[in-house]
Amino acid sequence: MMKNFAVIGDPIAHSLSPVLHQEIYRQLGIDASFEKIHIPPKDLHSFMNNNRLDGINVTIPHKQSVIPYLDELDESAQTIGAVNCVHNGKGYNTDWIGFSMAMELNDVELDGKNCVILGAGGAARAIVYALIQSNVNSISIVNRTKEKAEDLKQWAEKLSDIRVNTLSHKYMNTLSHDNLIINCTPLGMWPNTEVIPEFEIQKDQVLVDTIYNPLETKWLKAGKGKGVKTISGFDMFIAQGLASADIWFGEKISEKIKLEQIKKGLKSELC
Ligand SMILES: NC(=O)c1ccc[n+]([C@@H]2O[C@H](COP(=O)([O-])OP(=O)(O)OC[C@H]3O[C@@H](n4cnc5c(N)ncnc54)[C@H](OP(=O)(O)O)[C@@H]3O)[C@@H](O)[C@H]2O)c1
């Protein structure tokens, strides 16, 4: 029987999830549909109580507010406090899995690495969780609102013995050369593509953006210009979707898919 899936959010018009999932169904001959549904906060209650979908991806601003409508949470979603994937009344977080898969796809070894996170919102929290699972050496959090950076630090310290500190923007230029720097802010995202996180990029740093529109932010272009390794949010986006499909279909969809074909389809949709 045909299965039906959707991504919900507000706004949602920009979402590339339908293109991603429809391409998965096409490649694997799966009989399923995937749509985007605009759900403003006032409609979440009614939607969650009445929908008959086989699986849901959840995006901004519902990743936390969806939790009271679920019967249970997967351990990582419980710890991160955010859900981006729902199946049979259970909430999961595949953002952190997406990040870890993207690092693997790009041959980035996280174990023992010194990492800097720009931002302290939902994406930053999921990525800090992923970094802890991968046993990095240290995590530094840089955020506009100091209190939020401090909150994230305290949360991370409760999860492991990994060294976590907060860092002021002005110390960014004193970082050692081999840091992994992950942008978890919307700085550089379409339509404000000229904005860039302000610090000097050093040789041997690895720059990771969570932004995938544009595919390559001005910051990543600047990094490439300096000869450093750069990774776009595109791989993380694709991987979080594949991890959701793994949950919905109960099999390793992510290992059966031709990634290059998915990327081609998605790239044609980007600005
Ligand atoms: N590739 C993927 O699969 C994927 C998945 C999830 C998210 N993302 C991306 O991750 C980014 C963050 O999303 P989120 O869900 O974490 O959002 P969020 O919870 O709203 O957090 C946004 C963070 O960015 C900071 N920020 C916002 N505007 C800023 C500015 N003008 N200057 C400096 N800092 C600023 C905020 O700082 P304050 O604390 O000071 O407000 C906050 O720390 C977005 O670009 C999103 O597209 C990508």
The ligand as an SDF file (V2000), in Angstrom:
LIG
                    3D

 48 52  0  0  0  0  0  0  0  0999 V2000
   21.9160   21.3220    6.8480 N   0  0  0  0  0  0  0  0  0  0  0  0
   20.9740   20.9200    7.6640 C   0  0  0  0  0  0  0  0  0  0  0  0
   20.4700   19.7980    7.5860 O   0  0  0  0  0  0  0  0  0  0  0  0
   20.5090   21.8420    8.7580 C   0  0  0  0  0  0  0  0  0  0  0  0
   19.7240   21.3570    9.8160 C   0  0  0  0  0  0  0  0  0  0  0  0
   19.3210   22.2680   10.8110 C   0  0  0  0  0  0  0  0  0  0  0  0
   19.7070   23.6000   10.7250 C   0  0  0  0  0  0  0  0  0  0  0  0
   20.4650   24.0290    9.6810 N   0  0  0  0  0  0  0  0  0  0  0  0
   20.8980   25.4400    9.5800 C   0  0  0  0  0  0  0  0  0  0  0  0
   21.4840   25.8420   10.8060 O   0  0  0  0  0  0  0  0  0  0  0  0
   21.3200   27.2420   10.9840 C   0  0  0  0  0  0  0  0  0  0  0  0
   20.8070   27.5130   12.3950 C   0  0  0  0  0  0  0  0  0  0  0  0
   19.5410   26.8990   12.5790 O   0  0  0  0  0  0  0  0  0  0  0  0
   18.9260   26.7040   14.0550 P   0  0  0  0  0  0  0  0  0  0  0  0
   17.7760   25.7930   13.9000 O   0  0  0  0  0  0  0  0  0  0  0  0
   20.0060   26.3640   15.0210 O   0  0  0  0  0  0  0  0  0  0  0  0
   18.4180   28.1850   14.3670 O   0  0  0  0  0  0  0  0  0  0  0  0
   18.1980   28.8640   15.8110 P   0  0  0  0  0  0  0  0  0  0  0  0
   17.8460   27.8500   16.8160 O   0  0  0  0  0  0  0  0  0  0  0  0
   17.3060   30.0110   15.5560 O   0  0  0  0  0  0  0  0  0  0  0  0
   19.6590   29.4440   16.2060 O   0  0  0  0  0  0  0  0  0  0  0  0
   20.2780   30.4310   15.4230 C   0  0  0  0  0  0  0  0  0  0  0  0
   21.6480   30.7810   16.0230 C   0  0  0  0  0  0  0  0  0  0  0  0
   22.2680   31.7210   15.1410 O   0  0  0  0  0  0  0  0  0  0  0  0
   22.5810   32.9200   15.8560 C   0  0  0  0  0  0  0  0  0  0  0  0
   22.3360   34.0800   14.9750 N   0  0  0  0  0  0  0  0  0  0  0  0
   21.1890   34.3650   14.3020 C   0  0  0  0  0  0  0  0  0  0  0  0
   21.3500   35.5050   13.5940 N   0  0  0  0  0  0  0  0  0  0  0  0
   22.6120   35.9500   13.8580 C   0  0  0  0  0  0  0  0  0  0  0  0
   23.3560   37.0960   13.4380 C   0  0  0  0  0  0  0  0  0  0  0  0
   22.8350   38.0040   12.6100 N   0  0  0  0  0  0  0  0  0  0  0  0
   24.6120   37.2450   13.9060 N   0  0  0  0  0  0  0  0  0  0  0  0
   25.1580   36.3380   14.7540 C   0  0  0  0  0  0  0  0  0  0  0  0
   24.5000   35.2520   15.1920 N   0  0  0  0  0  0  0  0  0  0  0  0
   23.2450   35.0590   14.7370 C   0  0  0  0  0  0  0  0  0  0  0  0
   21.6640   32.9580   17.0480 C   0  0  0  0  0  0  0  0  0  0  0  0
   22.2930   33.7400   18.0470 O   0  0  0  0  0  0  0  0  0  0  0  0
   21.4880   34.3310   19.3180 P   0  0  0  0  0  0  0  0  0  0  0  0
   21.5070   33.2250   20.3410 O   0  0  0  0  0  0  0  0  0  0  0  0
   22.3030   35.4940   19.7160 O   0  0  0  0  0  0  0  0  0  0  0  0
   20.1130   34.6780   18.8460 O   0  0  0  0  0  0  0  0  0  0  0  0
   21.5580   31.4580   17.3810 C   0  0  0  0  0  0  0  0  0  0  0  0
   22.6680   31.0560   18.1470 O   0  0  0  0  0  0  0  0  0  0  0  0
   20.3710   27.7030    9.8770 C   0  0  0  0  0  0  0  0  0  0  0  0
   21.1190   28.3150    8.8700 O   0  0  0  0  0  0  0  0  0  0  0  0
   19.7510   26.4060    9.3530 C   0  0  0  0  0  0  0  0  0  0  0  0
   19.4410   26.4820    7.9870 O   0  0  0  0  0  0  0  0  0  0  0  0
   20.8650   23.1770    8.6980 C   0  0  0  0  0  0  0  0  0  0  0  0
  1  2  1  0
  2  3  2  0
  2  4  1  0
  4  5  1  0
  4 48  2  0
  5  6  2  0
  6  7  1  0
  7  8  2  0
  8  9  1  0
  8 48  1  0
  9 10  1  0
  9 46  1  0
 10 11  1  0
 11 12  1  0
 11 44  1  0
 12 13  1  0
 13 14  1  0
 14 15  2  0
 14 16  1  0
 14 17  1  0
 17 18  1  0
 18 19  2  0
 18 20  1  0
 18 21  1  0
 21 22  1  0
 22 23  1  0
 23 24  1  0
 23 42  1  0
 24 25  1  0
 25 26  1  0
 25 36  1  0
 26 27  1  0
 26 35  1  0
 27 28  2  0
 28 29  1  0
 29 30  1  0
 29 35  2  0
 30 31  1  0
 30 32  2  0
 32 33  1  0
 33 34  2  0
 34 35  1  0
 36 37  1  0
 36 42  1  0
 37 38  1  0
 38 39  2  0
 38 40  1  0
 38 41  1  0
 42 43  1  0
 44 45  1  0
 44 46  1  0
 46 47  1  0
M  CHG  2   8   1  16  -1
M  END
$$$$
